[in-house]
Amino acid sequence: MKNVKTKFSTTVIFFLLALNVFSQELTILHTNDMHSKLTGYGPESEYSPLITGNDKTLGGFSRLAALFANSKTKNKDATLILDAGDFLMGSLFHAAEEETGFQLNLMKNIGYDVITIGNHEFDFGPNALANIINKANEKGGFPDIVCSNIIFDAKSDADNKLEKLYSDNEIKEFTIIEKNGLKIAIFGLVGINAADVAPASKPVSFENPIETALKTVEQIKTKHKPDLIICLSHSGIDHKKTDGKYTGEDIELAKKVNGIDIIISGHTHSVTQKPIKVNNTYIVQTGSYIKNLGEIKLNIKDGKITEFNFQLIPVDDKILGNQLVYGKIQEQKELINNIFLKETGLTYETKVAQINFDLKENYSDLKSSNLGPFVADASKYYLKKVGIIADFSMVASGTIREDLVKGENGIITVPDVFRVMSLGKGYDNVPGYPLAMIYLTGREVKKLMEILVMSRAKGGDGYLYTSGLKIYTNPAKMMLRKVQKVEIDGKEIDISKKNKKLYSIAANTYLLSFFGEIKKMSHGLVSVIPKDKDGNPITEMRNQLIDINPNKKGVQEAKEWIALIEFMESFKNKDNGFPIIPEKYKQGDESLIEE
């Protein structure tokens, strides 16, 4: 009888051991499109991560670090932390990255295991991205970076620094890591649309993500035989309101590439309340700006996912932030003050204006959005204030990166304003795309307005707002024949071929760089040739930068976020001397009139 009991006990032990080997748990925490929002989303003056229950702001690295630490305490070595790209570019913090590598190193320190590259990581060019990574390495390292479909240009040295990081295996096509006894393969992709909207990435280009994924998954399965394959895809998904279904590049990726267990999606700033399952692939995305942290709890048995539980964790002020991380961010603010804001006469803490309503960019109804017209008006006002007259100004919805929200007290500070127009840089030490001026004939203005009408009908990042302009259209007319009349500052202009007068247009260099591509974008139907003030075709946009102080050596670049501050300053109330945004800006876009 004793031998029977012993045999029975041994059998049970082996059975339990088998369960432990073949049924393993894993927690995956993930983010996407953080855009350097180290201090959270919402009015900066209200963000207080070291105190709970006193503000409505969302996000921030201090709170994120606390959530990571809490998960690792509970799950020990069974927590995997990932990001799906566009972790940089979107706040004053990104301005210092090339010099300090601060954020990328901080991401490693708070627990990120693997991240991929998005289109905005290339905003300063491929070699600048390499500089950021190298600086982070000097500070103590960075998370594993994976990107499988990047292509370098053998004939150019403008991407050599980044290419060297690949050849040195500092950036990988994919990585294999172990967590809780599981072998996990992770690779990264830059999507087609993400590549299209990354002009500064040149001479770097990107292979078709589906073709890359097919090859990469096959290579991973053949050589490494992992338990789990995860794709960090900066490609995206879109939610159709009509039928509630999801579409987009990551849906197609899951349909056409077998073997990907999970796609952590990015780029489109979409929120999946529940995981999307396509064939055997789960797809999730958290939105943007660290408003949510994605949490996946998996159970894997015999190399297959047997349980998949997903939730979005609000990164709000119920979470007590990490004090050490908060302190490091405060120190970085001082560096930003000393290096980047000093010459503007501003500081990170400067209070700019008060707002009693939200200025927002509503992507589901861009015409009703009031922030776009406000930004366009600000640019035109600012240039006029310094003695430069633009017939009209333009801004694309895609370059407007964050809303100006009232919050609890309505106080708008410098970082709040910068976040609105935070992308890019020029040739000086002040962050942000510079404003430039181009010239078009009356007929070309009409053609441009036809494109504007098309962009507004389509919506999305290409929706164009204007200031100083009114467009009268006949919706019943055929495409590219809808614009009937154009007014500049209330006066109708001659839009016929005979009018050779040149009209000046102010916009940031990113938007203007696409004007030369209008013929290609319209499949040859529309041709617009940007010109200088003398009517010569523009060959170098840098020559068109607006100099707000010609008496000073060099070009003193005009920045849209500075224009916003100057515009707000113009609304000073005589009673208390503090600018208050006028109620008229509650209205949306009123520049297009259908007759």
C-alpha positions as CSV (number, residue, x, y, z in Angstrom):
1,M,0.0,0.0,0.0
2,K,2.9,2.3,0.8
3,N,4.4,1.8,-2.6
4,V,1.0,2.6,-4.3
5,K,0.7,5.8,-2.3
6,T,4.3,6.8,-3.2
7,K,3.7,6.1,-6.9
8,F,0.4,8.0,-6.7
9,S,2.1,11.0,-5.1
10,T,5.0,10.9,-7.6
11,T,2.4,10.9,-10.4
12,V,0.6,13.9,-9.0
13,I,3.9,15.8,-8.6
14,F,4.9,15.1,-12.2
15,F,1.5,16.1,-13.3
16,L,1.7,19.4,-11.5
17,L,5.2,20.0,-12.8
18,A,3.9,19.4,-16.3
19,L,1.2,22.0,-15.8
20,N,3.8,24.5,-14.6
21,V,6.0,23.8,-17.7
22,F,3.3,23.9,-20.3
23,S,0.9,26.5,-18.8
24,Q,2.6,29.8,-18.1
25,E,1.3,33.2,-17.3
26,L,2.5,36.5,-18.7
27,T,1.5,40.1,-18.1
28,I,2.1,42.5,-21.0
29,L,2.0,46.3,-20.3
30,H,2.0,48.5,-23.4
31,T,1.8,52.0,-24.6
32,N,1.9,53.8,-28.0
33,D,2.1,57.4,-29.2
34,M,3.3,58.8,-26.0
35,H,4.8,61.8,-27.8
36,S,7.1,62.9,-24.9
37,K,4.2,63.6,-22.6
38,L,6.3,63.1,-19.5
39,T,4.2,65.3,-17.4
40,G,0.7,64.1,-18.4
41,Y,-2.1,65.4,-20.5
42,G,-4.1,68.4,-19.4
43,P,-3.4,71.8,-18.0
44,E,0.3,71.6,-16.9
45,S,-0.4,73.8,-13.8
46,E,-2.8,71.3,-12.5
47,Y,-0.7,68.2,-12.9
48,S,0.4,66.9,-9.4
49,P,1.4,63.2,-9.6
50,L,2.7,63.0,-6.0
51,I,-0.8,63.8,-4.6
52,T,-3.9,61.7,-5.4
53,G,-7.5,62.9,-5.7
54,N,-6.9,66.5,-6.5
55,D,-6.7,66.9,-10.3
56,K,-8.2,65.5,-13.6
57,T,-5.0,65.3,-15.6
58,L,-4.1,62.1,-17.2
59,G,-0.8,60.3,-17.9
60,G,2.8,61.2,-17.1
61,F,5.9,59.1,-16.5
62,S,5.7,59.4,-12.7
63,R,2.4,57.6,-12.6
64,L,3.4,55.2,-15.3
65,A,6.5,54.2,-13.4
66,A,4.4,53.5,-10.3
67,L,2.1,51.2,-12.4
68,F,5.1,49.4,-13.8
69,A,6.6,48.9,-10.4
70,N,3.3,47.6,-9.0
71,S,2.9,45.0,-11.8
72,K,6.5,43.8,-11.4
73,T,6.0,43.5,-7.6
74,K,3.0,41.3,-8.2
75,N,4.2,39.3,-11.2
76,K,8.0,39.3,-10.6
77,D,9.7,38.1,-13.8
78,A,6.4,37.6,-15.7
79,T,5.9,41.2,-16.7
80,L,6.8,42.4,-20.2
81,I,6.7,46.2,-21.0
82,L,6.4,47.4,-24.6
83,D,5.8,50.5,-26.7
84,A,4.6,50.7,-30.3
85,G,6.4,53.9,-31.4
86,D,6.1,57.7,-31.5
87,F,7.4,57.7,-28.0
88,L,9.2,61.0,-28.8
89,M,8.1,64.4,-30.2
90,G,5.2,66.3,-28.7
91,S,6.4,68.4,-25.7
92,L,9.2,70.7,-24.7
93,F,11.1,67.6,-23.4
94,H,11.8,66.3,-26.9
95,A,13.7,69.5,-27.7
96,A,16.5,68.3,-25.4
97,E,16.6,64.7,-26.5
98,E,19.4,65.0,-29.0
99,E,21.7,66.7,-26.4
100,T,20.7,64.5,-23.5
101,G,18.9,61.2,-24.5
102,F,16.9,61.8,-21.3
103,Q,13.6,60.3,-22.2
104,L,14.9,57.2,-23.9
105,N,17.1,56.4,-20.9
106,L,14.3,57.1,-18.5
107,M,12.1,54.6,-20.4
108,K,14.7,52.0,-19.7
109,N,15.0,52.9,-16.0
110,I,11.2,52.7,-15.4
111,G,11.1,49.3,-17.0
112,Y,10.5,49.2,-20.7
113,D,11.8,46.0,-22.3
114,V,11.3,46.5,-26.0
115,I,10.1,49.5,-28.1
116,T,9.8,50.2,-31.8
117,I,10.2,53.3,-33.9
118,G,7.4,55.5,-35.3
119,N,7.3,58.1,-37.9
120,H,7.8,61.0,-35.4
121,E,11.1,59.5,-34.2
122,F,12.4,60.7,-37.5
123,D,11.2,64.3,-37.2
124,F,14.8,65.6,-36.8
125,G,16.2,63.2,-39.4
126,P,17.7,59.7,-39.1
127,N,21.1,60.9,-37.9
128,A,19.5,63.0,-35.2
129,L,17.6,59.9,-34.0
130,A,21.0,58.1,-33.9
131,N,22.3,61.0,-31.8
132,I,19.4,60.6,-29.3
133,I,20.0,56.8,-29.0
134,N,23.8,57.3,-28.5
135,K,23.2,59.9,-25.8
136,A,20.8,57.6,-24.0
137,N,23.5,54.9,-24.2
138,E,26.0,57.3,-22.6
139,K,23.5,57.9,-19.8
140,G,23.2,54.2,-19.0
141,G,21.2,52.6,-21.9
142,F,17.9,52.4,-23.5
143,P,15.2,49.6,-24.0
144,D,15.7,47.1,-26.8
145,I,14.7,48.8,-30.1
146,V,13.3,46.7,-32.9
147,C,12.4,47.8,-36.5
148,S,12.3,45.2,-39.2
149,N,11.4,47.1,-42.4
150,I,13.8,50.0,-42.4
151,I,16.0,50.4,-45.6
152,F,19.1,52.5,-45.6
153,D,20.5,54.4,-48.6
154,A,23.9,53.2,-49.7
155,K,24.6,56.3,-51.7
156,S,23.9,58.8,-48.9
157,D,25.7,59.5,-45.6
158,A,22.6,61.3,-44.1
159,D,21.6,58.0,-42.5
160,N,25.0,56.5,-41.7
161,K,24.9,57.0,-37.9
162,L,21.6,55.2,-37.7
163,E,22.8,52.5,-40.0
164,K,25.8,51.9,-37.8
165,L,23.5,51.3,-34.8
166,Y,21.9,48.5,-36.9
167,S,25.2,47.0,-37.9
168,D,26.3,47.2,-34.3
169,N,23.1,45.4,-33.3
170,E,22.1,48.4,-31.0
171,I,18.8,48.4,-33.1
172,K,17.5,45.0,-34.1
173,E,15.2,43.6,-36.7
174,F,13.7,41.5,-33.9
175,T,14.7,40.3,-30.4
176,I,14.2,37.2,-28.4
177,I,13.6,37.5,-24.7
178,E,12.6,35.2,-21.9
179,K,9.9,35.9,-19.3
180,N,8.6,33.3,-16.8
181,G,10.2,30.5,-18.9
182,L,8.6,31.7,-22.1
183,K,10.6,32.4,-25.2
184,I,9.1,35.6,-26.8
185,A,10.0,37.0,-30.2
186,I,9.3,40.7,-30.8
187,F,9.7,42.6,-34.0
188,G,8.7,46.1,-35.2
189,L,7.2,47.7,-38.3
190,V,6.7,51.2,-39.6
191,G,3.4,51.3,-41.6
192,I,2.8,52.6,-45.0
193,N,0.9,55.7,-43.9
194,A,3.4,56.4,-41.1
195,A,6.2,56.2,-43.7
196,D,4.3,58.6,-46.0
197,V,4.0,61.3,-43.3
198,A,7.7,61.1,-42.3
199,P,9.4,63.3,-44.9
200,A,12.3,64.0,-42.6
201,S,13.2,60.3,-42.5
202,K,14.8,60.5,-46.0
203,P,17.1,59.0,-47.2
204,V,15.7,56.2,-45.0
205,S,12.8,54.3,-46.6
206,F,10.7,51.4,-45.5
207,E,9.8,48.1,-47.1
208,N,6.2,47.1,-47.4
209,P,5.3,46.0,-43.8
210,I,3.3,42.9,-44.8
211,E,6.1,41.6,-47.1
212,T,8.6,42.2,-44.2
213,A,6.4,40.5,-41.7
214,L,6.0,37.4,-43.8
215,K,9.8,37.0,-44.1
216,T,10.5,38.0,-40.4
217,V,7.9,35.6,-38.9
218,E,9.1,32.7,-41.0
219,Q,12.7,33.4,-40.0
220,I,11.7,33.7,-36.3
221,K,9.7,30.4,-36.4
222,T,12.4,28.5,-38.3
223,K,15.4,29.6,-36.3
224,H,14.1,30.3,-32.8
225,K,10.8,28.4,-32.4
226,P,9.4,30.9,-29.8
227,D,6.3,30.4,-27.6
228,L,4.9,33.8,-28.6
229,I,5.4,36.2,-31.5
230,I,4.6,39.9,-30.9
231,C,4.6,42.6,-33.5
232,L,5.0,46.2,-32.4
233,S,3.4,47.8,-35.4
234,H,3.4,51.6,-36.0
235,S,0.7,51.1,-38.6
236,G,-2.6,51.5,-37.0
237,I,-6.3,50.7,-37.0
238,D,-9.4,52.8,-37.6
239,H,-12.9,52.4,-36.1
240,K,-15.8,52.7,-38.5
241,K,-18.7,54.5,-36.8
242,T,-21.1,53.2,-39.5
243,D,-20.9,49.5,-38.6
244,G,-18.6,49.5,-35.6
245,K,-16.0,47.5,-37.4
246,Y,-12.2,48.1,-37.4
247,T,-10.2,48.7,-40.5
248,G,-6.7,49.7,-41.2
249,E,-3.2,48.4,-41.9
250,D,-2.9,46.3,-38.8
251,I,-6.2,44.5,-39.6
252,E,-4.7,43.7,-43.0
253,L,-1.4,42.6,-41.4
254,A,-3.3,40.1,-39.2
255,K,-5.3,38.8,-42.2
256,K,-2.3,38.2,-44.5
257,V,0.5,37.1,-42.1
258,N,0.0,33.9,-40.1
259,G,1.9,33.3,-37.0
260,I,1.7,36.7,-35.2
261,D,0.1,36.1,-31.9
262,I,-0.3,39.7,-30.8
263,I,-0.1,43.1,-32.6
264,I,0.6,46.0,-30.3
265,S,-0.7,48.8,-32.6
266,G,0.2,52.4,-32.8
267,H,0.1,55.5,-35.1
268,T,-3.6,56.1,-35.4
269,H,-4.2,57.1,-31.7
270,S,-7.1,54.6,-31.6
271,V,-8.5,53.1,-28.5
272,T,-9.5,49.4,-28.3
273,Q,-11.8,48.9,-25.4
274,K,-11.7,45.2,-26.2
275,P,-9.1,43.2,-28.1
276,I,-9.7,42.7,-31.8
277,K,-9.2,39.2,-33.0
278,V,-8.4,38.5,-36.7
279,N,-7.8,34.8,-37.4
280,N,-5.5,33.8,-34.5
281,T,-4.0,37.3,-34.0
282,Y,-5.0,39.7,-31.2
283,I,-4.8,43.4,-31.9
284,V,-4.8,46.1,-29.2
285,Q,-4.1,49.9,-29.0
286,T,-4.3,52.3,-26.1
287,G,-5.0,55.7,-27.8
288,S,-2.3,58.2,-27.1
289,Y,-0.4,60.5,-24.6
290,I,-0.4,57.8,-21.9
291,K,-4.0,58.5,-21.0
292,N,-4.3,54.7,-20.7
293,L,-2.0,51.9,-20.1
294,G,-2.8,48.6,-21.8
295,E,-2.6,45.5,-19.8
296,I,-2.8,42.0,-21.3
297,K,-2.8,38.9,-19.0
298,L,-2.0,35.7,-20.9
299,N,-2.0,32.0,-20.2
300,I,0.1,30.0,-22.6
301,K,-0.1,26.2,-22.9
302,D,1.7,24.1,-25.4
303,G,2.8,27.1,-27.3
304,K,-0.8,28.4,-27.7
305,I,-2.7,31.3,-26.0
306,T,-5.4,29.7,-23.9
307,E,-6.5,32.8,-22.1
308,F,-6.3,36.4,-23.2
309,N,-7.6,39.1,-20.8
310,F,-7.2,42.7,-21.8
311,Q,-8.0,46.0,-20.1
312,L,-7.2,49.7,-20.3
313,I,-5.9,51.2,-17.0
314,P,-6.6,54.9,-16.8
315,V,-3.4,56.7,-15.9
316,D,-5.1,59.2,-13.6
317,D,-4.6,60.8,-10.3
318,K,-5.8,57.8,-8.4
319,I,-2.3,56.6,-8.9
320,L,0.4,57.9,-6.6
321,G,3.4,58.8,-8.8
322,N,7.0,57.7,-8.4
323,Q,8.8,60.5,-6.5
324,L,12.3,59.7,-8.0
325,V,11.0,59.8,-11.5
326,Y,9.1,63.0,-10.8
327,G,12.4,64.6,-9.4
328,K,14.3,63.7,-12.5
329,I,11.7,65.3,-14.7
330,Q,11.7,68.5,-12.6
331,E,15.5,68.7,-13.2
332,Q,15.0,68.3,-16.9
333,K,12.6,71.2,-16.8
334,E,15.4,73.4,-15.5
335,L,17.6,72.3,-18.3
336,I,14.9,73.2,-20.8
337,N,14.6,76.7,-19.2
338,N,18.3,77.3,-19.5
339,I,19.0,76.0,-22.9
340,F,15.8,76.3,-25.0
341,L,13.5,78.9,-23.4
342,K,16.0,81.5,-22.2
343,E,16.2,83.4,-25.5
344,T,12.4,83.5,-25.8
345,G,12.0,85.4,-22.5
346,L,9.7,82.6,-21.3
347,T,10.1,79.8,-18.7
348,Y,8.4,76.5,-18.4
349,E,6.2,77.8,-15.6
350,T,5.1,81.1,-17.3
351,K,1.3,81.6,-17.2
352,V,0.2,82.7,-20.7
353,A,-3.6,83.2,-20.6
354,Q,-6.9,82.0,-19.1
355,I,-9.5,80.0,-21.0
356,N,-13.1,79.6,-20.1
357,F,-13.9,76.9,-22.7
358,D,-11.9,74.2,-24.5
359,L,-10.1,74.9,-27.7
360,K,-10.3,71.4,-29.4
361,E,-9.5,69.5,-32.5
362,N,-12.4,67.1,-33.0
363,Y,-11.4,64.6,-35.6
364,S,-14.9,63.2,-35.9
365,D,-16.1,66.7,-36.9
366,L,-13.2,68.9,-38.0
367,K,-15.4,71.6,-39.4
368,S,-16.8,72.3,-35.9
369,S,-13.3,72.3,-34.3
370,N,-12.3,75.7,-33.0
371,L,-8.6,75.2,-32.4
372,G,-7.6,75.1,-36.1
373,P,-9.1,78.5,-36.9
374,F,-7.5,79.9,-33.7
375,V,-4.0,78.7,-34.7
376,A,-4.4,80.0,-38.2
377,D,-5.5,83.4,-36.9
378,A,-2.6,83.4,-34.5
379,S,0.0,83.0,-37.2
380,K,-1.5,85.8,-39.3
381,Y,-1.7,88.1,-36.3
382,Y,1.8,87.4,-35.2
383,L,3.4,88.2,-38.6
384,K,1.4,91.4,-38.9
385,K,2.5,92.5,-35.5
386,V,6.2,92.2,-36.6
387,G,5.5,94.0,-39.9
388,I,5.0,91.1,-42.2
389,I,1.8,90.9,-44.2
390,A,0.5,87.5,-45.4
391,D,-2.5,87.5,-47.6
392,F,-3.6,84.4,-45.7
393,S,-2.3,81.7,-43.4
394,M,-2.8,78.0,-43.4
395,V,-2.5,75.1,-40.9
396,A,-3.1,71.4,-41.3
397,S,-5.1,69.5,-38.7
398,G,-2.4,66.9,-38.5
399,T,0.2,69.4,-37.2
400,I,-2.1,70.4,-34.3
401,R,-1.0,67.9,-31.7
402,E,-3.0,68.7,-28.5
403,D,-6.0,70.6,-27.4
404,L,-6.1,73.6,-25.0
405,V,-8.4,72.4,-22.3
406,K,-9.9,74.5,-19.6
407,G,-9.3,72.0,-16.8
408,E,-10.3,73.2,-13.3
409,N,-8.8,76.7,-13.3
410,G,-8.4,77.6,-17.0
411,I,-4.8,78.6,-16.6
412,I,-2.7,78.0,-19.8
413,T,1.1,77.8,-19.4
414,V,4.0,77.7,-21.9
415,P,4.2,73.9,-22.1
416,D,0.4,73.7,-22.8
417,V,0.8,76.1,-25.7
418,F,3.9,74.4,-27.1
419,R,2.2,71.0,-27.1
420,V,-0.4,72.4,-29.6
421,M,2.2,73.0,-32.3
422,S,5.1,71.0,-31.0
423,L,6.4,69.2,-34.1
424,G,9.7,69.7,-35.9
425,K,12.5,72.2,-35.7
426,G,14.1,74.8,-37.9
427,Y,17.7,76.0,-38.0
428,D,17.9,77.9,-34.7
429,N,17.8,76.8,-31.1
430,V,14.1,77.3,-30.6
431,P,12.0,74.1,-31.1
432,G,9.1,73.9,-33.5
433,Y,8.7,74.1,-37.3
434,P,9.4,77.6,-38.6
435,L,6.9,79.6,-40.6
436,A,7.7,80.4,-44.2
437,M,6.1,82.4,-47.0
438,I,5.4,81.3,-50.6
439,Y,3.5,83.0,-53.4
440,L,0.9,81.8,-55.9
441,T,-1.1,83.4,-58.7
442,G,-4.8,83.9,-58.4
443,R,-5.5,80.9,-60.5
444,E,-3.2,78.7,-58.4
445,V,-4.9,80.0,-55.3
446,K,-8.2,78.7,-56.8
447,K,-6.5,75.3,-57.5
448,L,-5.2,75.2,-54.0
449,M,-8.7,75.9,-52.7
450,E,-10.0,73.0,-54.7
451,I,-7.5,70.8,-52.9
452,L,-8.6,72.4,-49.6
453,V,-12.2,71.5,-50.4
454,M,-11.2,67.9,-51.1
455,S,-9.1,67.7,-48.0
456,R,-12.0,68.9,-45.9
457,A,-14.4,66.4,-47.4
458,K,-11.9,63.6,-46.7
459,G,-11.1,64.8,-43.2
460,G,-8.1,63.4,-41.2
461,D,-4.7,65.0,-40.9
462,G,-4.9,66.8,-44.2
463,Y,-7.9,69.0,-43.3
464,L,-6.7,72.6,-43.9
465,Y,-7.7,75.6,-41.8
466,T,-7.1,79.2,-43.1
467,S,-7.1,82.8,-41.8
468,G,-7.9,85.8,-44.0
469,L,-9.6,83.7,-46.6
470,K,-13.2,82.8,-47.5
471,I,-14.1,80.2,-50.1
472,Y,-17.4,80.1,-51.9
473,T,-18.3,76.7,-53.4
474,N,-21.0,75.0,-55.4
475,P,-21.2,71.4,-54.0
476,A,-23.2,70.3,-57.1
477,K,-20.3,70.9,-59.4
478,M,-17.8,68.2,-60.3
479,M,-14.6,67.6,-58.4
480,L,-12.0,70.4,-58.9
481,R,-14.7,72.7,-60.2
482,K,-16.5,73.4,-56.9
483,V,-14.7,76.7,-56.0
484,Q,-16.6,79.6,-57.5
485,K,-15.2,82.6,-55.6
486,V,-12.3,83.4,-53.3
487,E,-12.1,86.4,-51.0
488,I,-8.9,87.6,-49.2
489,D,-9.6,89.9,-46.3
490,G,-13.2,90.4,-47.5
491,K,-12.3,91.3,-51.1
492,E,-12.9,89.0,-54.0
493,I,-9.8,88.1,-56.1
494,D,-9.5,87.4,-59.8
495,I,-9.1,83.6,-60.1
496,S,-8.8,83.6,-63.8
497,K,-5.6,82.8,-65.8
498,K,-5.1,86.4,-66.8
499,N,-4.5,87.5,-63.2
500,K,-0.7,87.4,-62.8
501,K,-0.7,89.0,-59.3
502,L,1.1,87.0,-56.6
503,Y,-0.6,86.3,-53.3
504,S,1.4,85.5,-50.2
505,I,0.7,82.4,-48.1
506,A,2.2,81.8,-44.6
507,A,2.4,78.3,-43.2
508,N,4.9,76.0,-41.5
509,T,7.6,74.4,-43.5
510,Y,6.2,70.9,-43.0
511,L,2.9,71.8,-44.7
512,L,4.5,73.9,-47.4
513,S,6.8,71.0,-48.3
514,F,3.8,69.2,-49.6
515,F,2.7,72.0,-52.0
516,G,5.2,70.8,-54.6
517,E,3.7,67.3,-54.4
518,I,0.1,68.5,-55.2
519,K,0.4,67.4,-58.8
520,K,1.4,63.9,-57.7
521,M,-1.2,63.8,-54.9
522,S,-3.9,64.8,-57.4
523,H,-2.8,62.2,-60.0
524,G,-1.7,65.0,-62.4
525,L,-5.0,66.9,-62.3
526,V,-3.7,69.9,-60.3
527,S,-0.4,71.7,-60.6
528,V,0.7,74.4,-58.2
529,I,4.2,75.9,-58.4
530,P,5.3,77.6,-55.1
531,K,7.2,80.8,-55.9
532,D,9.3,83.4,-54.2
533,K,8.2,87.0,-54.0
534,D,9.7,87.7,-57.5
535,G,7.8,84.8,-59.1
536,N,10.7,82.4,-59.3
537,P,10.0,78.7,-58.6
538,I,11.2,77.7,-55.1
539,T,14.0,75.2,-55.1
540,E,14.9,75.4,-51.4
541,M,12.2,76.1,-48.7
542,R,14.9,77.3,-46.3
543,N,15.2,80.4,-48.4
544,Q,11.5,81.2,-47.7
545,L,11.8,81.3,-43.9
546,I,10.2,84.3,-42.4
547,D,12.6,86.5,-40.5
548,I,10.8,88.4,-37.7
549,N,13.8,90.6,-37.0
550,P,15.9,91.4,-40.1
551,N,18.0,93.8,-38.1
552,K,19.5,91.0,-36.2
553,K,22.2,88.7,-37.6
554,G,20.9,85.5,-39.2
555,V,17.2,84.5,-39.6
556,Q,15.1,85.0,-36.5
557,E,12.6,82.2,-37.2
558,A,8.9,82.7,-36.6
559,K,7.3,79.7,-34.7
560,E,3.7,78.9,-34.5
561,W,3.7,78.2,-30.8
562,I,5.2,81.6,-30.2
563,A,2.6,83.1,-32.5
564,L,-0.1,81.5,-30.2
565,I,1.5,83.1,-27.1
566,E,1.7,86.5,-28.8
567,F,-1.9,86.2,-30.0
568,M,-3.1,85.3,-26.5
569,E,-1.2,88.3,-25.2
570,S,-3.3,90.5,-27.4
571,F,-6.4,89.6,-25.4
572,K,-5.2,91.2,-22.2
573,N,-8.0,92.4,-20.0
574,K,-7.5,96.0,-18.9
575,D,-8.9,95.3,-15.5
576,N,-6.6,92.5,-14.4
577,G,-4.0,92.5,-17.1
578,F,-4.4,88.8,-17.8
579,P,-5.3,87.6,-21.3
580,I,-8.7,85.9,-21.6
581,I,-9.5,84.0,-24.8
582,P,-12.6,85.6,-26.5
583,E,-15.9,83.8,-26.6
584,K,-16.0,84.1,-30.4
585,Y,-13.5,81.2,-30.6
586,K,-16.2,78.8,-29.4
587,Q,-17.2,78.7,-33.1
588,G,-15.7,76.3,-35.5
589,D,-14.4,76.7,-39.1
590,E,-16.4,79.3,-41.0
591,S,-14.1,80.0,-43.9
592,L,-15.9,77.7,-46.4
593,I,-19.4,78.8,-47.6
594,E,-21.6,76.6,-49.8
595,E,-23.9,78.5,-52.1
